[in-house]
C-alpha cells in the first residue's frame, strides 16, 4: 500500500501519568506518542456560551464524592440568619419589657376604662387614629418629592410605637429618617426635612398654647402648685445649657463646619418646600392638627370619666404639660407625661383622683393599645425593607 502523500504530524509529549515509586525509588517518566489532529472549523461542534461538555466540571471544582472530609460543598453551606429577621423581633422584645415594667399602670387603666362611657372613648380612639394621618401629612409637606402614601401612613403608625420604646422623639425620628432615605432622598436632605418637621410641630404647638391662653387666661392656675422660687433655678439651668452649647460650638471647628453645612441644606430645603402651596398646606396644616387632635383626645376621655373641667381648659392643660416635658429624655414620656398631665389637670380645676383616672385611661388608649400593633407593623416594615 502506497504511503499517504500528506502524513499526519507526529510529536512527542511528556506523559501526564507517572508510575508510582517502588521501594523508595522514583519511577522514570515515559514518553507517549500523541497524534495532532487538525482542529474543526469554528462553526462546527461549538457549545453554547457558558456550557461545558458532559462530565466536565469548571476549573478548580471537584466532584462532590471527591471533596476532602469536613469541607461541605457550596450547595450544602449552612444558611446564615439574616440580620433583618433579628431586628424584626427587637420591637416585640421591647414591648414585653415595657409592659412588664408598667403592668400596674396597665391593670389600673383597663379597670378605669370599664367604668367610662364608651361613645366618648370611641371618639377619643378616632382622634388618636387621626393623629397618624396628620403626622403623615406633615412628613409629606417637609419634602418636595412625593412619598408613597400607604407606606408613609404605615411608617407613622410604626414610628409611634418606636417613639414609646425609645427616648422621646428619637424612635420616630430614626424610623422616618430611614424611611426617607429608602425612598431615595439623600441623607442630608432627609435630616433637613426631619428638622423642618420638628420645627413646624414645635412652632404650631407653642402658637396654639399661646392662643388658647390669650383667649382663656384663667384656664391654668399654677400658683398653688409651684413654689415661688421655682422659676429662678429653671432659668439658670436653661441659660447654662445654652452657654455650654455655644462654647462647644465655638471651640470645635469641625462641629461648627458640620452645623453650618446642615443649616445651609435645611434653609435650601425650606425654600424649596415653600415654593409649592400644596407642601406648605400639608406641612403647617398637619403640624397644627397633630397637637389639636391629641388635646381633643384627652378632653374626650375626660368627658367619658366625667371630669369637671371644660374641654378647652383640658386642651390647655394638655398642651402645657407636653411643652413642659418635651426636654425630658424618657422613653415615650412614660412616667413624666403622666405626672405632668395630672398636675396640669389639677391646675385646671379637676380633682386629683379623677384627673389621675383620666390620664391613666388616656395613656392606655393612645400608648398601650396601639403599642403591640405598632411594633408588629415596625417589624413588618423592617422585613419588607421599607425602613
QUIKAZI-V31251 format. One line per field, one symbol per residue. ss: DSSP state (@ for helix, = for strand, . for the rest). psi: psi as a letter, one per 40 degrees, with the letter a starting at -180 (. if undefined). burial: 1 if it has 24 or more other ideal C-beta (glycine too) atoms within 12 Angstrom, else 0. A space follows every 10 residues. Layout:
# QUIKAZI-V31251
ss=???
psi=???
burial=???
This chain:
# QUIKAZI-V31251
ss=.........= ====...... .=..=..... =====..... .......... .......... ...@@@.... ...@@@.... ..@@@@@@@@ @@@@@@@@@@ @.@@@@@@@@ @@@@...@@@ @@@@@@@@@@ @@@@@@@@@@ @.......@@ @@@@@@@@@@ @@@@@.=..@ @@@@@@@@@@ @@....@@@@ @@@@@@@@@@ @@@@@@@@@@ @@@@@..... .........@ @@@@@@@@@@ @@@@@@@@@@ @.@@@@@@@@ @@@@@@@@@@ @@@...@@@@ @@@@@@@@@@ @@@@@@@@@@ @@@@...... @@@@@@@@@@ @@@@...... =....@@@@@ @@@@@@@... .@@@@@@@@@ @@@@@@@@@@ @@@@@@@@@@ @@@....
psi=hiihdgiiih ihihiehiii ihfeihhiii hhhihhiiii idehehiihe iiiheiiihe iiideeiiie hiideeihhi hidddddded dddddddddd dfdddddddd ddddeihddd dddddddddd dddddddddd eeidihihdd dddddddddd dddeeiihdd dddddddddd ddeehidddd dddddddddd dddddddddd dddddgdfdh gedediidfd dddddddddd dddddddddd dhdddddddd dddddddddd dddeehdddd dddddddddd dddddddddd ddddefhfhi dddddddddd ddddedehgi heehdddddd dddddddeei iddddddddd ddddddddde dddddddddd dddefd.
burial=0000000000 0000000000 0000000000 0000000000 0000000000 0000000000 0000000000 0000000000 0000001101 1101100110 0100110010 0110010001 1011101111 1111111111 1111101000 1111111111 1111110110 1111111111 1110100011 1111111111 1101100110 0110010011 0100000000 0000000000 0000000000 0000000000 0100110011 0010000011 0111011111 1111111111 1111101010 1111111111 1111110001 1111111111 1111111111 0001111111 1111111111 1101101111 1100011
